[in-house]
Amino acid sequence: MAAQYSVPVGPAANEHETAPRRNAAAKKAPVTRPAGMKCSTIYEYAVECFEKNADRKCMGWRDIVDVHREKKSVTKKVDGKDTQVEKEWLFYELTSYKYNTYRELNELVHDYGRGLVKVGLKPASEDKMHIFASTSHKWMKTYLATQSQAIPVVTAYDTLGEKGLIHSMVQTESRAMFVDNALLSKLFNAVQKATNLKFLIYSDAIDPEDKRDGGKNYKSAVDAVAKIKELRPDIKIYSMDEVVELGAKAKGEIEPHPPKSDDLSAIMYTSGSTGDPKGVVLKHYNIVAGLGGISTIISNRPEHVSTTDRVIAFLPLAHIFELAFELITFYWGATLGYANVKTLTDASVRNCQGDIKEFQPTIMVGVAAVWENVRKGILSQINKLPALTQKVFWTGYYAKLKMKKYHIPGGDTLGNVLFKKVREATGGHLRFILNGGSPLSRDAQEFLTNLICPMLIGYGLTETMANTTILHPDHFEYAIAGDIVGSITVKLVDVEELGYFAKNGQGEVWIRGDCVTPEYYKNEEETKGSLTEDGWFKSGDIAEWTPRGQLKIIDRKKNLVKTLNGEYIALEKLESVYRSSPFVQNICIYADQTKVKPVGIIVPNESAIAEKATKLDLLKDGEDVSNLYQNSKLKNELLQDLWKTAKSQGLNGIELIQGIVIFEEEWTPQNGFVTSAQKLQRKKILEAVKDQVDELYSKSS
């Protein structure tokens, strides 16, 4: 019998469930903290890590020296004609990496925490700190500082629309906010509606001597602060440096206020299935248990990750996946290197190297969109090589694949020789890369593993502190979600309507353990719908047990879909908005999890479209408008209108559909495209136009 990486820990409750299973190393009981640690709160965890690793480099970052603007002419099709359009490109000039040691970070975090109390926040009270910023060392320092004074944080994506941001601020009654200077101008409406907000801390000093980008950085920030003061003169506004300095001067006056394990640490906002974002409650014991779960798969041993490793950090820290892996880096005693998607490679920098080459990471955590871009970039470079060189490359590529598959020695040596230049583009030192947040194709995992280093896969949710599975480095296999982490118990439950049954080792993933959220913040309906009375979280994902007791994700139960970049799209929410367009009779939003944006499959409102086509001189009297449904000019006009409709109702970013497919048959219960309750039969609708959807995606990419 094959080795079992998870084991049953009791019988199945009934015939509709599999037996609950745990990681074989946690058979007796789930772990509640990382191995070898005593902590029960994030504050205790951080201090233990800081003191243990002392003078090792903890985190590094780069400052912007300047922004260079260059204008270029590009050719675009305008009304079917090639037209020269001027476009401005931004290039960033950056310093080398600067570092804090673990000891320095320990001191800074405590100074910052005291500073928060000094300006007026109350420890261990109802006061909350909202973090509205992009990923940086200052984001993490703000989070850790709040924990030293038992002040919970509220997190929101820096790309969150205004409506979602205001909802998160108002619902949590956030009293303070940490914000990037570049985002200050997005707060004008928010500060008027979030009346509990009394303190604003911006990330970078606003200095009139700041001449970067022709002084635009300074001017935009100083103007935004002036406007906020005009709108809300009662809000006290500080720079982060000022708060840290106040705290440094208050040593001996203000002591740390350690939280308890059951205290609130964070409320992380994620997309709701419909309507407003929902706040996932994470208490200290949830996060510490989650870190314990990760540590059971990727330990702090040299063969996994240790003090000599460098972990590059650039994903959104408001995403649980990034927060979890940045926090576990402290346990490993490794060095975090903060980066930015815009400056990862050499393409958008001037007079310096991109972040990857500069930092030379050994560990890189990314989402599928990042890895697909890396893969496409490599392939495009290969395709530019002379025919003979390409032949040598691919011969070596497939030779290494076979050698690894059949355990023939020499595969890694062959790869080191042939793929050296590819590896140099990613810093040249990667030992492990990890994909999480959304599914990645097996082809991409195999390609990057073969060329660069082993690609591990992680699967988890905000509600489980990113815990469910991670592909164990010693149990490597393609196209599975990996081993159950040691903090949880998992069972699969029948999803009868989708044809998945526990008797076949398949079903919805249900998860229980200390890392699981106790509730959604002030949202009893969502809480009751997702959590059972005995603590099982219903993930909405469909999986199957592999012969070795690992999990493989095979479907999604809910109509809440993760796209390629790891962000959720609420299908029904989008449909309710797009359906309000005068040109749409009905719509089904389809989001391919391996693509960034969704597409709209629409049943057209023929009369409105005919009128539009007539105005565009595409339709003459007596002609059938359906003959024009594939006309590119008409479809582009419809798409532009749908975008206008979406933006007017607060949709943005990934919620804007990539294109449309027109479905020429009405959806009725009789033909099976909708139920009697008018609910969409998504699978059947997609099957009917799958070729058109695939063509749309291929043209768009």
C-alpha positions as CSV (number, residue, x, y, z in Angstrom):
1,M,0.0,0.0,0.0
2,A,1.2,3.5,-0.8
3,A,2.5,5.7,2.1
4,Q,-0.4,7.7,3.6
5,Y,0.3,11.4,4.1
6,S,-3.1,11.8,6.0
7,V,-4.9,9.3,8.2
8,P,-8.5,8.8,9.3
9,V,-9.1,10.1,12.9
10,G,-12.5,8.5,13.4
11,P,-15.4,7.0,11.5
12,A,-17.5,8.9,8.9
13,A,-20.5,10.6,10.7
14,N,-22.8,9.2,8.0
15,E,-22.9,7.8,4.5
16,H,-22.8,11.3,3.0
17,E,-19.4,12.1,4.4
18,T,-15.9,10.7,4.2
19,A,-14.0,9.8,7.4
20,P,-12.3,12.9,8.9
21,R,-8.6,12.9,8.2
22,R,-5.6,14.7,9.6
23,N,-1.9,15.0,8.6
24,A,-0.2,11.8,9.6
25,A,2.2,13.8,11.8
26,A,-0.7,15.3,13.7
27,K,-2.8,12.1,14.1
28,K,-3.2,12.5,17.9
29,A,-4.3,16.2,17.8
30,P,-4.1,19.2,15.5
31,V,-1.2,21.6,16.2
32,T,-2.0,24.9,17.7
33,R,1.4,26.7,17.3
34,P,4.6,26.3,15.3
35,A,6.9,23.5,16.5
36,G,9.2,24.5,19.3
37,M,7.4,27.7,20.2
38,K,5.5,28.8,23.4
39,C,3.4,31.6,21.9
40,S,-0.4,31.9,22.0
41,T,-0.7,35.3,20.4
42,I,0.8,37.0,17.4
43,Y,2.6,39.5,19.7
44,E,4.2,36.6,21.6
45,Y,5.1,34.9,18.3
46,A,6.8,38.0,16.9
47,V,8.8,38.7,20.1
48,E,9.9,35.0,20.2
49,C,11.1,35.2,16.6
50,F,12.7,38.6,17.0
51,E,14.7,37.5,20.1
52,K,15.7,34.2,18.7
53,N,17.0,35.6,15.4
54,A,18.4,38.9,16.9
55,D,21.1,40.2,14.6
56,R,20.1,38.4,11.4
57,K,18.6,40.4,8.6
58,C,14.8,40.4,9.0
59,M,13.4,42.5,6.3
60,G,14.7,44.6,3.4
61,W,13.2,47.2,1.1
62,R,14.1,49.7,-1.6
63,D,13.3,53.4,-1.7
64,I,12.4,55.3,-4.9
65,V,15.2,57.6,-6.0
66,D,13.1,59.0,-8.9
67,V,10.4,58.3,-11.4
68,H,11.4,58.8,-15.1
69,R,8.6,59.5,-17.6
70,E,9.1,58.7,-21.3
71,K,6.7,59.3,-24.1
72,K,6.4,56.9,-27.0
73,S,4.2,56.6,-30.1
74,V,2.4,53.4,-30.5
75,T,0.2,52.2,-33.4
76,K,-3.4,51.5,-32.5
77,K,-6.5,50.6,-34.6
78,V,-9.0,53.4,-34.5
79,D,-12.1,52.8,-36.6
80,G,-10.2,50.2,-38.5
81,K,-7.3,52.4,-39.4
82,D,-3.7,52.4,-38.1
83,T,-3.3,55.5,-36.0
84,Q,-0.3,56.8,-34.0
85,V,-1.2,57.4,-30.4
86,E,1.2,58.9,-27.9
87,K,1.6,57.0,-24.6
88,E,3.5,57.8,-21.5
89,W,5.6,55.1,-19.8
90,L,6.9,55.3,-16.2
91,F,10.3,53.9,-15.1
92,Y,11.5,53.7,-11.5
93,E,14.9,54.3,-10.2
94,L,15.5,52.5,-6.9
95,T,18.1,52.3,-4.1
96,S,19.8,49.0,-3.2
97,Y,18.1,47.0,-0.5
98,K,18.1,48.5,3.0
99,Y,17.6,46.2,6.0
100,N,16.4,45.9,9.5
101,T,17.7,43.1,11.7
102,Y,15.3,41.2,13.9
103,R,16.6,43.1,16.9
104,E,16.0,46.5,15.2
105,L,12.5,45.5,14.2
106,N,11.7,44.4,17.7
107,E,12.6,47.9,19.0
108,L,10.9,49.8,16.1
109,V,7.6,47.8,16.5
110,H,7.5,48.6,20.2
111,D,8.2,52.3,19.6
112,Y,5.5,52.4,16.9
113,G,3.0,50.7,19.3
114,R,3.7,53.2,22.0
115,G,3.3,56.0,19.5
116,L,-0.1,54.7,18.5
117,V,-1.2,55.0,22.2
118,K,0.5,58.4,22.5
119,V,-1.5,59.9,19.7
120,G,-4.8,58.7,21.3
121,L,-5.6,55.1,20.4
122,K,-6.6,53.0,23.4
123,P,-5.1,49.5,24.0
124,A,-7.4,46.5,24.3
125,S,-10.5,48.5,23.6
126,E,-12.9,48.8,20.7
127,D,-10.4,50.9,18.8
128,K,-9.3,49.5,15.4
129,M,-6.5,50.4,12.9
130,H,-7.6,50.2,9.3
131,I,-4.7,49.4,6.9
132,F,-5.3,50.7,3.4
133,A,-2.0,50.4,1.7
134,S,0.0,48.3,-0.8
135,T,2.4,45.7,0.4
136,S,5.6,47.1,2.0
137,H,7.7,46.8,5.1
138,K,5.7,49.7,6.6
139,W,2.4,47.6,6.2
140,M,3.9,44.8,8.2
141,K,5.5,47.1,10.8
142,T,2.1,48.8,11.3
143,Y,0.4,45.4,11.8
144,L,3.0,44.2,14.3
145,A,3.0,47.6,16.2
146,T,-0.8,47.4,16.7
147,Q,-0.5,43.8,18.1
148,S,2.0,45.1,20.8
149,Q,-0.9,47.2,22.2
150,A,-3.8,44.7,21.6
151,I,-5.2,46.9,18.9
152,P,-6.9,44.9,16.1
153,V,-6.4,45.8,12.4
154,V,-8.9,45.9,9.6
155,T,-7.4,45.1,6.2
156,A,-8.7,46.0,2.7
157,Y,-7.1,45.7,-0.7
158,D,-5.5,48.9,-1.9
159,T,-7.5,48.2,-5.2
160,L,-10.8,47.9,-3.3
161,G,-13.5,50.2,-4.8
162,E,-14.7,53.1,-2.8
163,K,-17.9,51.5,-1.9
164,G,-16.2,48.4,-0.4
165,L,-13.6,50.6,1.4
166,I,-16.3,52.7,3.0
167,H,-18.3,49.6,4.0
168,S,-15.2,48.1,5.8
169,M,-14.5,51.4,7.6
170,V,-18.0,52.0,8.7
171,Q,-18.9,48.5,9.7
172,T,-15.8,48.1,11.9
173,E,-16.0,51.7,13.2
174,S,-12.3,52.0,12.5
175,R,-10.8,54.8,14.7
176,A,-7.4,55.0,12.9
177,M,-6.1,54.4,9.4
178,F,-2.7,53.7,8.0
179,V,-2.6,54.7,4.3
180,D,-0.1,55.0,1.5
181,N,0.6,58.6,0.4
182,A,-0.6,57.7,-3.1
183,L,-4.0,56.6,-1.8
184,L,-4.7,59.7,0.3
185,S,-6.8,61.2,-2.6
186,K,-9.1,58.2,-2.5
187,L,-10.3,59.0,1.0
188,F,-12.2,62.2,0.4
189,N,-15.7,60.5,0.4
190,A,-14.6,57.9,2.9
191,V,-13.6,60.3,5.6
192,Q,-16.9,62.0,5.4
193,K,-18.9,58.8,5.8
194,A,-16.6,57.0,8.3
195,T,-17.3,59.4,11.2
196,N,-15.5,57.2,13.8
197,L,-12.2,57.8,12.1
198,K,-10.1,60.1,14.3
199,F,-6.5,59.4,13.3
200,L,-4.8,59.2,9.9
201,I,-1.2,58.0,9.6
202,Y,0.4,58.3,6.1
203,S,3.3,56.1,5.1
204,D,6.0,58.6,3.9
205,A,7.1,62.0,5.1
206,I,5.7,64.8,3.0
207,D,8.7,66.9,2.3
208,P,8.7,70.1,0.1
209,E,12.3,69.1,-0.9
210,D,11.0,65.9,-2.5
211,K,11.7,66.5,-6.1
212,R,10.9,63.0,-7.3
213,D,8.8,62.7,-10.4
214,G,9.2,66.5,-10.9
215,G,7.7,67.2,-7.4
216,K,4.5,65.4,-8.2
217,N,4.8,63.0,-5.3
218,Y,5.0,65.8,-2.9
219,K,2.3,68.0,-4.4
220,S,-0.3,65.2,-4.7
221,A,0.2,64.2,-1.1
222,V,0.2,67.7,0.4
223,D,-2.9,68.6,-1.6
224,A,-4.7,65.5,-0.5
225,V,-3.9,66.1,3.2
226,A,-5.1,69.7,2.9
227,K,-8.4,68.5,1.4
228,I,-8.9,65.9,4.1
229,K,-8.3,68.5,6.8
230,E,-10.9,70.8,5.1
231,L,-13.4,67.9,5.0
232,R,-12.7,66.6,8.5
233,P,-10.8,69.1,10.6
234,D,-11.2,66.9,13.6
235,I,-9.0,64.1,12.2
236,K,-5.4,64.2,13.6
237,I,-3.0,63.5,10.8
238,Y,0.6,62.1,11.3
239,S,3.4,60.6,9.2
240,M,4.4,57.1,10.3
241,D,7.9,58.4,11.2
242,E,6.3,61.0,13.6
243,V,4.3,58.3,15.4
244,V,7.4,56.1,15.8
245,E,9.3,59.1,17.1
246,L,6.6,59.9,19.7
247,G,6.7,56.3,20.8
248,A,10.5,56.3,21.1
249,K,10.2,59.3,23.5
250,A,7.5,57.6,25.5
251,K,9.7,54.7,26.7
252,G,9.1,54.1,30.4
253,E,5.8,56.0,30.1
254,I,3.9,53.5,28.0
255,E,4.4,49.8,28.3
256,P,3.3,47.0,25.8
257,H,-0.2,45.8,26.3
258,P,0.0,42.1,25.3
259,P,-3.2,40.7,23.9
260,K,-4.9,37.4,25.0
261,S,-5.2,34.4,22.7
262,D,-8.9,34.9,22.3
263,D,-8.6,38.6,21.5
264,L,-9.3,39.9,18.0
265,S,-6.1,40.3,15.9
266,A,-7.5,41.2,12.4
267,I,-10.6,41.6,10.4
268,M,-9.8,40.8,6.7
269,Y,-12.3,41.9,4.1
270,T,-13.0,39.6,1.2
271,S,-15.6,39.7,-1.6
272,G,-19.1,38.7,-0.5
273,S,-21.0,36.3,-2.8
274,T,-23.4,39.2,-3.3
275,G,-23.4,42.8,-2.1
276,D,-20.8,44.2,0.3
277,P,-17.4,42.6,1.2
278,K,-17.5,40.4,4.3
279,G,-15.1,40.7,7.2
280,V,-13.4,37.5,8.3
281,V,-12.6,37.6,12.0
282,L,-9.2,36.3,12.9
283,K,-8.3,36.0,16.6
284,H,-4.8,35.6,17.8
285,Y,-5.2,31.8,18.4
286,N,-6.5,31.5,14.8
287,I,-3.4,33.1,13.3
288,V,-0.9,31.3,15.6
289,A,-2.5,27.9,14.8
290,G,-2.4,28.7,11.1
291,L,1.3,29.4,11.3
292,G,1.7,26.1,13.2
293,G,-0.1,24.4,10.3
294,I,2.2,25.8,7.7
295,S,5.3,24.8,9.8
296,T,4.3,21.1,9.7
297,I,4.7,21.1,6.0
298,I,7.6,23.6,5.4
299,S,9.7,23.5,8.5
300,N,12.6,25.6,9.6
301,R,15.2,23.0,8.6
302,P,18.0,23.7,6.0
303,E,16.4,21.3,3.5
304,H,13.2,23.2,3.6
305,V,13.6,26.9,4.6
306,S,16.0,28.3,7.1
307,T,18.1,31.4,8.2
308,T,20.1,31.5,5.0
309,D,17.0,31.9,2.8
310,R,15.7,35.1,1.2
311,V,11.9,35.3,0.7
312,I,10.7,37.9,-1.8
313,A,7.4,39.6,-0.9
314,F,5.2,41.4,-3.4
315,L,1.6,40.0,-3.3
316,P,-1.1,42.0,-1.5
317,L,-0.7,41.8,2.3
318,A,-4.5,42.2,2.5
319,H,-4.6,38.7,1.0
320,I,-4.3,36.0,3.7
321,F,-1.9,34.0,1.5
322,E,0.7,36.7,1.6
323,L,0.2,37.6,5.3
324,A,0.6,34.0,6.3
325,F,3.8,33.5,4.4
326,E,5.4,36.7,5.5
327,L,4.7,35.9,9.1
328,I,6.0,32.3,8.8
329,T,9.3,33.8,7.4
330,F,10.0,35.1,10.9
331,Y,9.7,31.5,12.2
332,W,12.1,30.3,9.6
333,G,14.5,33.1,10.6
334,A,14.9,34.0,6.9
335,T,15.0,37.5,5.3
336,L,12.0,39.1,3.7
337,G,12.7,41.3,0.7
338,Y,9.8,43.6,-0.2
339,A,9.3,44.2,-3.9
340,N,6.7,45.6,-6.2
341,V,5.0,44.1,-9.2
342,K,6.0,47.1,-11.3
343,T,9.6,46.8,-10.5
344,L,10.1,43.0,-10.2
345,T,12.0,42.8,-13.5
346,D,14.4,45.1,-15.4
347,A,11.6,46.1,-17.8
348,S,10.3,49.1,-15.8
349,V,13.4,50.3,-13.9
350,R,16.2,52.7,-14.9
351,N,19.8,53.0,-13.6
352,C,19.3,49.9,-11.4
353,Q,18.3,46.2,-11.5
354,G,14.7,44.9,-11.0
355,D,13.8,43.6,-7.5
356,I,14.4,39.9,-8.3
357,K,17.9,40.4,-9.7
358,E,18.8,42.8,-6.9
359,F,17.4,40.7,-4.0
360,Q,18.3,37.2,-5.5
361,P,15.5,35.3,-3.6
362,T,15.7,31.7,-2.7
363,I,12.0,31.4,-2.1
364,M,9.3,33.1,-4.2
365,V,5.5,33.0,-3.4
366,G,3.2,34.0,-6.2
367,V,-0.3,33.6,-7.7
368,A,-1.2,32.0,-11.0
369,A,-1.2,35.2,-12.9
370,V,2.4,35.9,-11.9
371,W,3.6,32.4,-12.9
372,E,1.7,32.5,-16.2
373,N,3.4,35.8,-17.0
374,V,6.8,34.3,-16.1
375,R,6.1,31.3,-18.3
376,K,4.9,33.4,-21.2
377,G,8.0,35.6,-20.9
378,I,10.3,32.7,-21.0
379,L,8.6,31.2,-24.0
380,S,8.6,34.4,-25.9
381,Q,12.4,34.7,-25.4
382,I,12.9,31.1,-26.5
383,N,10.9,31.7,-29.7
384,K,13.3,34.5,-30.6
385,L,16.3,32.1,-30.5
386,P,17.8,30.7,-33.7
387,A,16.2,27.4,-34.8
388,L,19.2,25.3,-33.8
389,T,19.4,26.8,-30.4
390,Q,15.7,26.3,-29.9
391,K,16.1,22.6,-30.8
392,V,18.9,22.2,-28.3
393,F,16.8,23.9,-25.6
394,W,13.8,21.7,-26.1
395,T,15.8,18.5,-26.4
396,G,17.4,19.3,-23.1
397,Y,14.1,20.3,-21.6
398,Y,12.4,16.9,-22.4
399,A,15.5,15.0,-21.6
400,K,15.5,16.5,-18.0
401,L,11.8,15.7,-17.7
402,K,12.4,12.0,-18.5
403,M,15.4,11.8,-16.2
404,K,13.5,13.2,-13.3
405,K,10.5,11.0,-14.0
406,Y,12.5,7.8,-14.1
407,H,14.9,8.9,-11.3
408,I,17.9,8.9,-13.6
409,P,20.9,10.8,-12.1
410,G,22.1,14.0,-13.8
411,G,18.9,15.8,-14.6
412,D,19.6,18.7,-12.3
413,T,23.2,19.1,-13.6
414,L,21.8,19.1,-17.2
415,G,19.3,21.8,-16.1
416,N,22.0,23.9,-14.4
417,V,23.9,24.0,-17.7
418,L,21.1,24.5,-20.2
419,F,18.8,26.8,-18.2
420,K,21.3,29.0,-16.5
421,K,20.2,32.2,-18.3
422,V,16.5,31.5,-17.6
423,R,17.3,31.2,-13.9
424,E,19.4,34.4,-13.9
425,A,16.3,36.3,-14.9
426,T,14.7,35.2,-11.6
427,G,17.8,36.0,-9.6
428,G,19.6,32.8,-10.1
429,H,19.1,31.4,-6.6
430,L,15.5,30.1,-6.3
431,R,15.2,26.8,-4.4
432,F,11.4,26.7,-4.1
433,I,8.6,28.6,-5.7
434,L,5.0,28.4,-4.4
435,N,1.7,29.0,-6.1
436,G,-1.4,29.8,-4.1
437,G,-4.6,31.9,-4.3
438,S,-6.0,30.3,-7.4
439,P,-5.4,27.2,-9.6
440,L,-2.5,26.9,-11.9
441,S,-2.4,24.5,-14.9
442,R,-0.3,21.4,-14.7
443,D,1.6,22.6,-17.8
444,A,2.8,25.7,-16.1
445,Q,3.8,23.9,-12.9
446,E,5.7,21.3,-14.9
447,F,7.4,23.9,-17.1
448,L,8.6,26.1,-14.2
449,T,9.6,23.2,-12.1
450,N,11.7,21.8,-14.9
451,L,13.4,25.1,-15.8
452,I,13.7,26.9,-12.4
453,C,13.1,24.8,-9.3
454,P,10.3,22.8,-7.7
455,M,6.9,24.6,-7.7
456,L,4.9,23.8,-4.6
457,I,1.2,24.4,-4.5
458,G,-0.8,25.8,-1.6
459,Y,-4.6,25.9,-1.1
460,G,-6.4,27.7,1.7
461,L,-8.9,30.4,2.5
462,T,-9.0,33.6,4.5
463,E,-11.5,31.8,6.8
464,T,-8.8,29.1,7.5
465,M,-5.8,31.5,7.8
466,A,-4.6,30.2,4.5
467,N,-4.5,26.7,5.9
468,T,-5.8,23.5,4.1
469,T,-3.0,22.0,2.0
470,I,0.5,22.6,0.9
471,L,2.5,20.3,-1.4
472,H,5.2,18.9,0.9
473,P,8.7,19.2,-0.7
474,D,9.4,15.6,0.1
475,H,6.0,14.4,-1.4
476,F,6.3,16.2,-4.7
477,E,3.6,15.4,-7.3
478,Y,2.0,17.4,-10.1
479,A,-1.6,18.7,-10.3
480,I,-2.6,18.2,-6.7
481,A,-3.3,20.6,-3.9
482,G,-0.9,18.8,-1.5
483,D,-0.8,17.5,2.0
484,I,-3.3,18.6,4.7
485,V,-1.5,20.9,7.1
486,G,-1.2,19.9,10.7
487,S,-3.6,22.4,12.2
488,I,-6.8,21.0,10.8
489,T,-9.1,18.1,10.3
490,V,-10.8,17.6,6.9
491,K,-13.7,15.7,5.6
492,L,-15.5,15.6,2.2
493,V,-19.3,15.9,2.1
494,D,-21.7,15.0,-0.7
495,V,-22.6,17.7,-3.2
496,E,-25.5,15.7,-4.7
497,E,-26.6,18.5,-7.1
498,L,-23.2,18.5,-8.8
499,G,-22.7,14.7,-8.7
500,Y,-19.9,14.5,-6.1
501,F,-20.3,11.8,-3.5
502,A,-18.3,10.8,-0.4
503,K,-18.6,7.1,-1.3
504,N,-16.4,7.9,-4.3
505,G,-13.9,9.9,-2.2
506,Q,-15.2,13.2,-3.5
507,G,-17.2,16.1,-2.0
508,E,-17.1,19.6,-0.6
509,V,-14.1,20.3,1.6
510,W,-15.2,20.8,5.2
511,I,-12.4,22.1,7.6
512,R,-12.2,22.2,11.4
513,G,-9.3,23.5,13.6
514,D,-8.1,26.4,15.7
515,C,-7.1,28.2,12.5
516,V,-10.7,28.4,11.3
517,T,-12.5,31.8,11.8
518,P,-15.2,31.8,14.5
519,E,-17.4,34.2,12.5
520,Y,-17.8,36.9,9.9
521,Y,-17.8,40.3,11.5
522,K,-21.4,41.5,12.2
523,N,-22.7,39.1,9.6
524,E,-24.8,36.3,11.3
525,E,-26.3,35.2,8.0
526,E,-23.0,34.5,6.3
527,T,-21.6,32.9,9.5
528,K,-24.6,30.5,9.8
529,G,-24.3,29.6,6.1
530,S,-20.6,28.8,6.2
531,L,-20.0,27.4,9.7
532,T,-21.7,24.4,11.4
533,E,-22.6,24.5,15.1
534,D,-19.8,22.0,15.8
535,G,-17.2,24.2,14.1
536,W,-16.9,22.8,10.5
537,F,-16.2,25.4,7.9
538,K,-17.8,24.6,4.5
539,S,-15.3,25.8,1.9
540,G,-17.5,25.7,-1.2
541,D,-14.6,23.8,-3.0
542,I,-15.0,20.3,-4.3
543,A,-12.0,17.9,-3.9
544,E,-11.1,14.3,-4.0
545,W,-8.8,12.2,-1.8
546,T,-5.7,10.8,-3.7
547,P,-4.5,7.3,-3.1
548,R,-1.9,8.8,-0.7
549,G,-4.4,10.8,1.3
550,Q,-3.6,14.2,-0.3
551,L,-6.2,16.5,-1.7
552,K,-6.9,17.4,-5.3
553,I,-9.3,20.3,-6.0
554,I,-11.7,19.5,-8.8
555,D,-14.5,22.0,-8.8
556,R,-16.2,24.9,-7.0
557,K,-19.6,24.7,-5.4
558,K,-20.2,28.4,-4.9
559,N,-20.6,31.0,-7.6
560,L,-17.8,32.9,-6.1
561,V,-14.8,32.3,-8.3
562,K,-11.1,33.0,-7.8
563,T,-9.4,34.4,-11.0
564,L,-5.8,34.0,-12.1
565,N,-4.5,36.7,-9.8
566,G,-6.1,35.2,-6.7
567,E,-8.9,37.7,-6.3
568,Y,-12.5,36.6,-6.0
569,I,-15.3,37.5,-8.5
570,A,-18.9,37.3,-7.2
571,L,-20.7,36.1,-10.3
572,E,-24.2,36.9,-9.2
573,K,-23.2,40.4,-8.0
574,L,-21.7,41.2,-11.5
575,E,-24.7,39.7,-13.3
576,S,-27.1,41.9,-11.4
577,V,-25.2,45.0,-12.5
578,Y,-24.5,44.1,-16.1
579,R,-28.1,42.9,-16.5
580,S,-29.2,46.5,-16.0
581,S,-27.8,47.4,-19.4
582,P,-30.5,48.2,-22.0
583,F,-28.9,45.9,-24.4
584,V,-29.0,42.8,-22.1
585,Q,-31.9,40.5,-21.7
586,N,-30.0,38.1,-19.6
587,I,-26.4,37.4,-18.8
588,C,-24.2,34.7,-17.4
589,I,-20.8,35.8,-16.2
590,Y,-18.1,33.1,-16.7
591,A,-14.8,33.4,-15.0
592,D,-12.1,31.0,-16.1
593,Q,-9.9,30.4,-13.1
594,T,-6.8,30.4,-15.3
595,K,-7.6,33.9,-16.7
596,V,-7.5,37.3,-15.0
597,K,-10.9,38.6,-16.1
598,P,-14.4,37.2,-16.7
599,V,-16.4,37.2,-19.9
600,G,-20.1,37.9,-20.3
601,I,-22.4,35.5,-22.1
602,I,-25.5,37.6,-23.0
603,V,-28.9,37.0,-24.3
604,P,-29.4,40.2,-26.4
605,N,-32.3,42.7,-26.1
606,E,-32.9,42.7,-29.9
607,S,-34.9,45.9,-30.2
608,A,-32.3,48.0,-28.3
609,I,-29.4,46.4,-30.2
610,A,-31.2,47.0,-33.5
611,E,-31.6,50.6,-32.7
612,K,-27.9,50.9,-31.8
613,A,-26.9,49.1,-35.0
614,T,-29.0,51.5,-37.1
615,K,-27.3,54.5,-35.5
616,L,-24.0,53.0,-36.3
617,D,-25.1,52.6,-40.0
618,L,-24.6,48.8,-39.7
619,L,-28.3,47.9,-40.1
620,K,-30.7,48.9,-42.8
621,D,-34.5,48.8,-42.8
622,G,-35.8,45.2,-43.1
623,E,-32.5,43.5,-42.1
624,D,-32.3,41.0,-39.3
625,V,-30.1,42.4,-36.5
626,S,-29.0,38.8,-35.6
627,N,-26.8,38.8,-38.7
628,L,-24.7,41.4,-37.0
629,Y,-24.1,39.6,-33.7
630,Q,-20.5,38.8,-34.7
631,N,-19.8,42.2,-36.1
632,S,-16.7,43.5,-34.3
633,K,-17.7,47.1,-34.3
634,L,-21.1,46.4,-32.9
635,K,-19.7,44.1,-30.2
636,N,-17.2,46.7,-29.2
637,E,-19.9,49.3,-28.8
638,L,-21.9,46.9,-26.7
639,L,-18.8,46.1,-24.5
640,Q,-18.1,49.8,-24.0
641,D,-21.7,50.3,-22.9
642,L,-21.5,47.4,-20.5
643,W,-18.3,48.8,-19.0
644,K,-20.0,52.2,-18.6
645,T,-22.9,50.5,-16.8
646,A,-20.5,48.6,-14.6
647,K,-18.4,51.6,-13.6
648,S,-21.5,53.6,-12.8
649,Q,-22.5,51.0,-10.3
650,G,-19.1,50.8,-8.6
651,L,-17.5,47.9,-10.4
652,N,-13.8,48.2,-11.4
653,G,-10.6,46.3,-12.1
654,I,-11.2,42.5,-12.5
655,E,-14.9,43.0,-12.3
656,L,-14.9,44.6,-15.8
657,I,-15.6,41.8,-18.3
658,Q,-13.0,41.1,-20.9
659,G,-15.4,40.7,-23.7
660,I,-18.9,39.3,-24.7
661,V,-20.3,36.3,-26.4
662,I,-23.8,36.7,-27.8
663,F,-26.2,33.8,-27.1
664,E,-28.8,33.8,-29.8
665,E,-31.4,31.7,-28.0
666,E,-33.6,32.8,-25.1
667,W,-33.0,31.0,-21.8
668,T,-36.1,29.3,-20.5
669,P,-37.0,26.4,-18.1
670,Q,-38.2,24.6,-21.2
671,N,-34.9,24.5,-23.0
672,G,-33.0,24.0,-19.7
673,F,-30.8,27.0,-19.6
674,V,-32.5,28.3,-16.5
675,T,-34.4,26.6,-13.7
676,S,-38.1,27.2,-12.9
677,A,-36.9,29.8,-10.4
678,Q,-34.9,31.5,-13.2
679,K,-31.6,30.5,-11.8
680,L,-28.9,30.1,-14.4
681,Q,-27.8,26.6,-15.4
682,R,-24.2,27.8,-15.9
683,K,-22.6,24.6,-17.0
684,K,-25.1,24.1,-19.8
685,I,-24.9,27.7,-20.9
686,L,-21.1,27.5,-21.1
687,E,-21.2,24.2,-23.0
688,A,-23.4,25.7,-25.7
689,V,-20.9,28.5,-26.5
690,K,-17.6,27.0,-25.2
691,D,-15.9,27.4,-28.6
692,Q,-16.8,31.1,-28.7
693,V,-15.6,31.7,-25.2
694,D,-12.3,30.0,-25.8
695,E,-11.8,32.0,-29.0
696,L,-12.6,35.3,-27.1
697,Y,-10.0,34.5,-24.4
698,S,-7.4,33.5,-27.0
699,K,-7.9,36.7,-29.0
700,S,-7.8,38.8,-25.9
701,S,-4.5,37.3,-24.7
